[in-house]
Amino acid sequence: MSEPVLVIMAAGLGSRFGGGGLKQVTPVGPCGERIIDYSLYDAWKAGFRRAVCVIKEEMLREFQEEIGRPIEPYLQLEYAFQTMEDIPAGCKAPEGRQKPWGTGHAALVGARKVREVWGGAPYAVVNADDFYGAEAYQKIYGFLTGSHPAGKLDLCMVGYQVGNTVTDNGDVSRGVCQVEGGMLKKVTERTKIAKLPEGKIGYTEDEGETWTILPPDTPVSMQFWGFMPQATEALEGEYVNFFQRDLPGNPLKGEFFLPFAVDAMVQDGRAQVHVLETASKWYGVTYLVDRQSVVDAVAEMTRQGQYPSPVWGEKN
């Protein structure tokens, strides 16, 4: 098995982030580091030496200058572009559609680049604006470099506790997971999870009219998945299914969510998904006002020696 590759999804519009610019390159570290710098550093420390950044093509120069150049001594970086024009043969985009096709499409774009450059390499998929912590990268690297049985697609995800993944500043989207014996049985995307006034956590499906409470230790997906190379073909098939089966019902806003694609593989028996549990706290800049809490957390981790400063200084 080839050495694994990290796929970083960084093409999102960041519509909830407000007027602060590209959240993927917003400084949070003491020397101007971004969340993606810490993600790539944690991945490098765990053993990854190759990565694909999935971006919009117009972001390429900024990414290369702001992110790529300092990392070149450590990691081989490739770039893949997520575009609205990338649709399955025989399908067409609905008139007036402007919203990108979703995280499943971003992951697929990155997976294609992995296949193109490195052939049959396994790969992990992460969000560019989520601070996952070093343990998550260590666990998923161990899984991807381990042995895997023949037959079903043998996949994994890092499972966080929902109480460690919410923000004080609004709602978030999470894949709520049903886990049995360490294996994923079902994942349901909840697009509006929030802290409630009474201190509980819940999700709503009717714009806040009613809320369903989630225990704080409920396992959720934070878009940190591990895939064997054969999963790319399965993602291609699910992308076609999205256009043919799901998009007609919501042509302007329907999204091909990565958890939906994985769940479909699990439900029809094509895949099994190991849940690599972590009690680590997630940090992210979903909203502009989230930034200070991330800055404070990173400063403390740097003070404790978990990260060098600057994070991409002399080779560590």
C-alpha positions as CSV (number, residue, x, y, z in Angstrom):
1,M,0.0,0.0,0.0
2,S,1.3,3.5,-0.9
3,E,1.9,6.1,1.7
4,P,-1.3,7.9,2.7
5,V,-2.2,11.4,1.4
6,L,-4.0,14.2,3.3
7,V,-6.8,15.8,1.3
8,I,-7.7,19.3,2.6
9,M,-11.1,20.7,1.6
10,A,-10.6,24.5,1.3
11,A,-12.9,25.6,-1.5
12,G,-16.0,26.5,0.7
13,L,-17.6,29.9,0.3
14,G,-17.3,30.6,4.0
15,S,-20.7,32.4,3.9
16,R,-21.2,32.3,7.7
17,F,-17.7,33.9,8.3
18,G,-18.8,37.4,7.5
19,G,-16.5,40.1,6.1
20,G,-13.2,38.8,7.4
21,G,-11.8,37.5,4.1
22,L,-10.8,33.9,3.3
23,K,-11.2,32.1,6.6
24,Q,-8.7,29.4,5.5
25,V,-5.9,32.0,5.6
26,T,-7.0,34.0,8.6
27,P,-4.2,34.2,11.2
28,V,-4.8,32.4,14.6
29,G,-1.2,31.6,15.7
30,P,1.3,33.9,17.5
31,C,3.4,34.3,14.3
32,G,0.5,34.6,11.9
33,E,-0.1,30.9,11.4
34,R,-3.5,29.7,10.1
35,I,-5.5,26.7,11.2
36,I,-4.4,24.9,8.0
37,D,-0.8,25.4,9.1
38,Y,-1.5,23.5,12.3
39,S,-3.4,20.9,10.4
40,L,-0.6,20.3,8.0
41,Y,2.0,20.4,10.9
42,D,0.0,17.8,12.9
43,A,-0.3,15.6,9.8
44,W,3.4,15.9,9.1
45,K,4.3,15.0,12.7
46,A,1.9,12.0,12.4
47,G,3.7,10.7,9.3
48,F,2.0,12.3,6.3
49,R,4.4,13.6,3.6
50,R,1.9,14.3,0.8
51,A,-1.2,16.5,0.6
52,V,-3.8,17.8,-1.8
53,C,-5.5,21.2,-1.2
54,V,-8.9,21.4,-2.8
55,I,-9.5,25.0,-3.6
56,K,-11.2,27.4,-6.1
57,E,-8.8,28.0,-9.0
58,E,-8.9,31.8,-8.4
59,M,-7.5,31.1,-4.9
60,L,-4.4,29.3,-6.2
61,R,-1.9,32.1,-6.1
62,E,-2.9,33.2,-2.6
63,F,-2.7,29.7,-1.3
64,Q,0.7,29.0,-2.9
65,E,2.1,32.2,-1.4
66,E,0.4,32.2,2.0
67,I,0.4,28.4,2.7
68,G,2.4,26.4,0.2
69,R,5.8,28.0,0.2
70,P,6.6,27.6,3.9
71,I,5.5,23.9,3.8
72,E,7.5,22.8,0.7
73,P,10.4,21.5,2.8
74,Y,8.1,19.2,4.7
75,L,5.3,18.1,2.4
76,Q,4.7,17.6,-1.3
77,L,1.6,19.7,-2.0
78,E,-0.7,19.3,-5.0
79,Y,-3.7,21.4,-5.8
80,A,-7.1,20.4,-7.2
81,F,-9.9,22.8,-8.2
82,Q,-13.5,22.4,-7.2
83,T,-15.7,23.9,-10.0
84,M,-19.4,24.2,-10.7
85,E,-18.8,22.8,-14.2
86,D,-17.6,19.4,-12.9
87,I,-20.8,17.4,-13.2
88,P,-21.4,13.8,-14.2
89,A,-21.8,12.9,-17.9
90,G,-25.4,13.2,-19.0
91,C,-26.3,15.6,-16.1
92,K,-26.7,19.4,-16.1
93,A,-26.6,22.1,-13.5
94,P,-30.0,23.6,-12.6
95,E,-30.7,27.0,-14.0
96,G,-29.7,29.7,-11.5
97,R,-27.5,27.4,-9.3
98,Q,-24.6,29.2,-7.7
99,K,-24.0,27.2,-4.5
100,P,-21.0,24.7,-4.8
101,W,-21.9,21.0,-4.9
102,G,-20.8,20.2,-1.4
103,T,-18.2,18.4,0.7
104,G,-18.7,15.1,-1.0
105,H,-17.8,16.7,-4.3
106,A,-14.8,18.4,-2.7
107,A,-13.5,15.1,-1.3
108,L,-14.1,13.5,-4.7
109,V,-12.1,16.2,-6.5
110,G,-9.2,15.6,-4.0
111,A,-9.5,11.8,-4.4
112,R,-9.1,12.1,-8.1
113,K,-6.0,14.1,-7.7
114,V,-4.6,11.5,-5.3
115,R,-5.3,8.8,-7.9
116,E,-3.8,10.9,-10.7
117,V,-0.5,11.7,-8.9
118,W,0.0,8.8,-6.5
119,G,-2.1,6.0,-8.0
120,G,-3.4,3.6,-5.4
121,A,-2.7,5.6,-2.2
122,P,-5.1,5.7,0.7
123,Y,-6.1,9.2,1.8
124,A,-7.6,11.1,4.7
125,V,-10.0,14.0,4.2
126,V,-10.3,17.1,6.4
127,N,-11.8,20.6,6.4
128,A,-9.3,23.4,6.1
129,D,-10.9,25.5,8.8
130,D,-11.2,22.9,11.6
131,F,-8.5,22.5,14.2
132,Y,-8.6,18.7,14.9
133,G,-5.7,18.2,17.2
134,A,-2.6,16.0,16.9
135,E,-4.2,12.8,18.3
136,A,-6.7,12.7,15.4
137,Y,-3.9,12.7,12.8
138,Q,-2.0,10.1,14.7
139,K,-5.0,7.8,14.8
140,I,-6.0,8.1,11.2
141,Y,-2.4,7.7,9.9
142,G,-2.2,4.5,12.0
143,F,-5.4,3.2,10.4
144,L,-4.4,4.1,6.9
145,T,-1.0,2.4,7.2
146,G,-2.4,-0.7,8.9
147,S,-3.7,-3.9,7.4
148,H,-7.2,-4.2,5.9
149,P,-9.3,-7.2,5.1
150,A,-10.4,-8.0,1.6
151,G,-14.1,-7.6,0.7
152,K,-15.9,-4.5,2.0
153,L,-14.3,-1.1,1.7
154,D,-12.5,-0.6,5.0
155,L,-12.9,3.0,6.0
156,C,-12.6,5.1,9.1
157,M,-13.6,8.4,10.7
158,V,-12.5,10.3,13.7
159,G,-15.4,10.6,16.1
160,Y,-15.7,13.7,18.3
161,Q,-18.1,14.3,21.2
162,V,-20.7,16.9,20.1
163,G,-20.1,18.9,23.3
164,N,-16.5,19.5,22.2
165,T,-17.5,20.7,18.8
166,V,-20.0,23.5,19.1
167,T,-19.5,27.3,19.1
168,D,-21.0,30.0,21.4
169,N,-21.7,32.1,18.3
170,G,-24.3,30.3,16.3
171,D,-25.3,27.0,14.7
172,V,-23.0,24.5,13.1
173,S,-23.4,21.5,10.8
174,R,-22.4,18.0,12.1
175,G,-22.8,14.4,11.1
176,V,-24.5,12.8,14.1
177,C,-23.4,9.2,14.3
178,Q,-24.9,6.0,15.5
179,V,-22.0,3.8,16.7
180,E,-22.0,0.1,17.8
181,G,-19.0,-1.8,18.8
182,G,-16.7,0.9,17.4
183,M,-18.3,0.7,14.0
184,L,-20.4,3.4,12.3
185,K,-24.0,2.2,11.8
186,K,-25.5,5.4,10.5
187,V,-24.6,9.1,10.1
188,T,-27.2,11.8,9.7
189,E,-26.2,15.3,8.7
190,R,-27.7,17.9,11.0
191,T,-27.2,21.3,9.5
192,K,-28.3,23.4,12.5
193,I,-26.8,22.2,15.8
194,A,-26.4,24.9,18.6
195,K,-25.9,25.5,22.2
196,L,-29.3,26.3,23.8
197,P,-30.0,29.0,26.5
198,E,-30.4,26.4,29.2
199,G,-26.9,25.0,28.5
200,K,-28.0,22.0,26.5
201,I,-27.1,21.1,22.9
202,G,-29.7,20.4,20.3
203,Y,-30.5,20.5,16.6
204,T,-33.5,21.9,14.8
205,E,-35.1,21.0,11.4
206,D,-37.7,23.7,11.4
207,E,-35.6,26.9,11.8
208,G,-35.7,26.9,15.6
209,E,-39.4,26.2,16.2
210,T,-38.5,23.0,17.9
211,W,-35.3,21.4,19.1
212,T,-34.1,17.8,19.7
213,I,-31.6,17.5,22.5
214,L,-28.3,15.7,22.0
215,P,-26.3,14.4,25.0
216,P,-22.9,16.1,25.0
217,D,-21.0,12.8,24.4
218,T,-23.0,12.1,21.2
219,P,-20.4,11.0,18.6
220,V,-20.3,13.3,15.6
221,S,-18.3,13.5,12.3
222,M,-16.2,16.5,11.9
223,Q,-15.4,15.7,8.3
224,F,-12.2,13.7,9.2
225,W,-12.5,10.5,7.1
226,G,-10.0,7.8,6.1
227,F,-10.5,6.1,2.7
228,M,-8.9,3.2,0.9
229,P,-8.1,4.0,-2.8
230,Q,-11.1,1.9,-4.0
231,A,-13.5,4.3,-2.3
232,T,-12.9,6.9,-5.0
233,E,-14.9,4.8,-7.5
234,A,-17.7,4.5,-4.9
235,L,-17.7,8.3,-4.4
236,E,-18.0,8.8,-8.2
237,G,-21.1,6.6,-8.1
238,E,-22.7,8.5,-5.2
239,Y,-22.0,11.8,-7.0
240,V,-24.1,10.5,-10.0
241,N,-26.8,9.4,-7.6
242,F,-26.9,12.9,-6.1
243,F,-27.6,14.5,-9.4
244,Q,-30.1,11.9,-10.5
245,R,-32.0,11.2,-7.2
246,D,-31.4,14.1,-4.8
247,L,-30.8,17.3,-6.6
248,P,-34.1,17.5,-8.4
249,G,-35.9,18.0,-5.0
250,N,-33.7,21.0,-4.1
251,P,-32.1,22.2,-7.3
252,L,-30.6,25.5,-6.0
253,K,-29.4,24.5,-2.5
254,G,-29.2,20.7,-2.4
255,E,-25.6,19.5,-1.5
256,F,-23.7,16.3,-1.9
257,F,-22.6,15.9,1.7
258,L,-19.7,13.6,2.3
259,P,-21.4,11.9,5.3
260,F,-24.3,11.1,3.0
261,A,-22.0,9.3,0.5
262,V,-20.3,7.3,3.3
263,D,-23.6,6.4,4.9
264,A,-25.0,5.1,1.6
265,M,-22.0,2.8,1.3
266,V,-22.6,1.5,4.8
267,Q,-26.3,1.0,4.4
268,D,-26.0,-1.1,1.3
269,G,-23.2,-3.2,2.7
270,R,-20.3,-1.9,0.5
271,A,-18.3,-0.4,3.3
272,Q,-17.5,-0.7,7.0
273,V,-16.4,2.4,8.9
274,H,-14.3,2.2,12.0
275,V,-14.9,5.1,14.5
276,L,-11.6,6.3,16.0
277,E,-12.9,8.1,19.1
278,T,-11.2,11.1,20.6
279,A,-12.1,13.3,23.6
280,S,-10.1,16.2,22.1
281,K,-11.7,19.5,21.8
282,W,-12.4,20.9,18.3
283,Y,-11.6,24.5,17.4
284,G,-12.8,26.3,14.4
285,V,-13.6,29.6,12.8
286,T,-17.2,29.0,11.7
287,Y,-18.0,32.6,12.4
288,L,-15.7,35.7,12.5
289,V,-16.2,36.1,16.3
290,D,-14.9,32.5,16.8
291,R,-11.4,33.6,15.9
292,Q,-10.4,34.9,19.4
293,S,-11.2,31.7,21.1
294,V,-9.0,29.8,18.6
295,V,-6.2,32.4,19.0
296,D,-6.3,31.9,22.8
297,A,-6.3,28.1,22.6
298,V,-3.4,28.0,20.1
299,A,-1.4,30.5,22.3
300,E,-1.9,28.2,25.3
301,M,-0.9,25.1,23.3
302,T,2.2,26.9,22.0
303,R,3.1,28.0,25.6
304,Q,2.8,24.4,26.7
305,G,5.2,23.3,23.9
306,Q,2.7,21.4,21.7
307,Y,3.7,23.6,18.8
308,P,6.8,25.5,17.8
309,S,6.6,29.2,17.1
310,P,6.7,29.8,14.2
311,V,5.1,26.5,13.4
312,W,6.9,26.3,10.1
313,G,10.3,27.5,11.2
314,E,13.5,25.5,10.9
315,K,12.8,21.8,10.3
316,N,11.5,20.4,13.5
